[in-house]
Amino acid sequence: MKPLLVPLQDTAQISGPLAHALDAETADIDLRRFPDGETYLRFDTLPEGRDVILLAGLARPDAKMPALLFAAQTARALGAASVGLVAPYLPYMRQDRVFRPGEAVTSVQFAKLVSSCADWLVTIDPHLHRWHALSDIYDIPARAAHAAPAMAAWISREVDHPLLIGPDAESEQWVSEIAALAGAEHIVLTKTRHGDRDVDISPPDLGKWRHHTPVIVDDTISTASTMMAVTRQLVEQGLRPPTCCAAHGIFADGAFEALLQAGAARIVTSNTISHPSNGIDVSGILASAANGLIEEIRPSSR
Ligand code: R5P
């Protein structure tokens, strides 16, 4: 029997292509709020005996977690053979240690919550910095798939003579991979973050790249402070207006418009989070990771 894809909130941009790539049936569910704001959920398509794949759009996650937990528990109660989670964007990865005494390390706590409800997890390029792998904090099989092949294909197709630019040391991992796949050159800059919206970039002399099209590549655009700081440096040094390319476009309050105003020529993101800048489809990448995990857990889930 085909797996059953259960699309939860904020997944309309990717549920169709993902169902196609997974060769899954898309479940009909009734997901809404009671007048008092609580979550109502009902499976119109019954999941008994099926491999259920919950698809959750978890940017700005706090209002969406009840639906995910209720959907997982209800699928099990209705006899699902397994319950996996595709979260194209995995939130709560950035609080990965105690920075100030008394803080919650929410990356760990969120991982425990998800591990308690799903049999497996697939996501795209989670923010792995002080945690080196999802298995450091997740208790279930968890796969971090990479948007790199889809991002490289987009850059090769759309950008003439690209120079890929990573804003900071953390970005080296994906910038170097995307550059290799796109057959492009890349450089990595140095970033100092003073606060959520206060970022300094120290670029070397970039004069030799004036005939390239700069493509700033990062995992996430949140406030866009990072992309704006790099863009300003490129403009100051007389480079072409850059293309800004990220796996996840969160775009906190006005960040998209601010980045265009700072001098970005184009902004493109993958469809992990719904946004008008979505130009890169990662559904095939998510589907092959999910299929791999379903196969991996099959003996123990039956
Ligand atoms: C670094 O920590 C990440 O890779 C991104 O550079 C960061 O999340 C971008 O955030 P913002 O858009 O707020 O500068």
Residues whose N, C-alpha, C, O or C-beta is under 5 A from the ligand:
A	BS01	R5P	D196 D218 D219 T220 I221 S222 T223 A224 S225 T226
